[in-house]
Amino acid sequence: MPIDDELGTRTICSTVAVVLIAAAAPAPASAQIHTPLGLGAWQWYLRSPDFKRMHQAGISVFRTPIRWEAVQPPGARALRFHGYDLVFAAAAKQGVRIAPILFGDPALHSPYDLAGFSRYARQVAARYGPGGRFWRSHPHLPRLPARSFEVWNEENDPGYWAGAPDPVGYLRLLRAARRSVHAVDPSAEIVFGGTAAGGMDVQQYVSAVLARGGGRLFDDYALHTYPPDPPSAVAAVQAARWLLDAHGLTRAGIVVSELGWPGEVEDPAAPLAQQAANLVATLKVLDARREQLRLRAIDWFAYRDLAGPSLEDHLGLFNRDGTPKPIWFALRGLTRG
């Protein structure tokens, strides 16, 4: 059932108070974030120096799609993983684990192609999961197999689905993914694909999936939030917790698989230092409430800025030339103490 307006209002009010209290209280010099911190990005071509930077900053997981159309171009029968093998090898050498997102361009591979998706999902798990073919063929690498598999991306947004958002269609995709991945690795964690504002209302969409038994098909629920301020970020996570609990999923975890602020792009007058301050305030409050929220991980989006004009192209920890932004040093300070 959707969370009512009264509960949503109470969430925002309470989280505003928490953030203000946290901001007013001096943090001890040795304060650290205990929630696992990761990095979400669609830049799958990253190499060893990039992952070395992540590891040095305490980032333990890199969450990225293994794009269906990249490993199986339309019309091809065989799946080819060479490009992603390079990413897994570079990450493992630096102590960073890859958390795959099972996703494809819906214009090239429809999410309604359950047979094709099942084959693709199973091969990803069989290659990169525990005992996977990739690890067997690279015995010299530190063994950091994929432990979780996120199913699709922002499926409540028509831009990432084949037509209008379809909770029943996603339920079938989620079921197919769970069956295929667990056929290879029964211990793998299945993550409900990250939902985001835009498209079909998140509460309505997720409730429709859960009302049809979808809660039995995943271990963690992922959400994406690009909030205007820290209280809004915390409120989004709290609303997700209440939604899961309302459907009896009190043990399901939450993964904030995309968290970001636009910095100077949306508001040229806003200094990048404010972006860093937002990150620190949000992570401290969420971390303090990690047990109550059953918060499994928080992933910043993204790694490095791109050349495009869209907002998402300017959310990186690093500028296009590789120089760090203030937010990079803020993140590193939280993880290193």
NORTA-V227353 format. One line per field, one symbol per residue. ss: DSSP state (H for helix, E for strand, L for the rest). phi: phi as a letter, one per 30 degrees, with the letter a starting at -180 (. if undefined). burial: # if it has 9 or more other ideal C-beta (glycine too) atoms within 8 Angstrom, else .. Layout:
ss->???
phi->???
burial->???
//
This chain:
ss->LLLLHHHHHHHHHHHHHHHHHHHHLLLLLLLLLLLEEEEELLLLLLLHHHHHHHHHLLLLEEEEEEEHHHHLLLLLLLLLLHHHHHHHHHHHHLLLEEEEEEELLLLLLLLLLHHHHHHHHHHHHHHHLLLLHHHHLLLLLLLLLLLEEEELLLLLLHHHLLLLLLHHHHHHHHHHHHHHHHHHLLLLEEEEEEELLLLLLHHHHHHHHHHLLHHHHLLEEEEEELLLLHHHHHHHHHHHHHHHHHLLLLLLEEEEEEELLLLLLLLLLLLHHHHHHHHHHHHHHHHHLHHHHLEEEEEEELLELLLLLLHHHHLLLELLLLLELHHHHHHHHHHHL
phi->.ddddddddddddddedddddddddddddcdbccdecbbcaccdcdbeddddedddcidcbccadcdeddcbeejdcdcbceddedddddddeciccdcdcdabdddcbddddddddddddddddddcdeideddddbdddedbddcbbdcibhddcddcbdjdebedddeddddddddddddcbdcddccdeecbdjideedddddddddcjdddcbcbccbcbbddaeedddddddddddddddcicdcddbcddbbabdidddbeddddddeddeddddddddddcddddhddabcdbbdbdcddddeddbcddbdedjddcedddddddddci
burial->..#...##..##.###.##..#..........#.#.#####.##.#...###.##.################......#.#.############.#########.#.##.#..#..#############..#.##..#..#..##############..##...#.#.##############.##..#########..##.#########.#.##.##.########..################.#.#..#############.....#.#.##############.##..##############....#########.....###########..
//
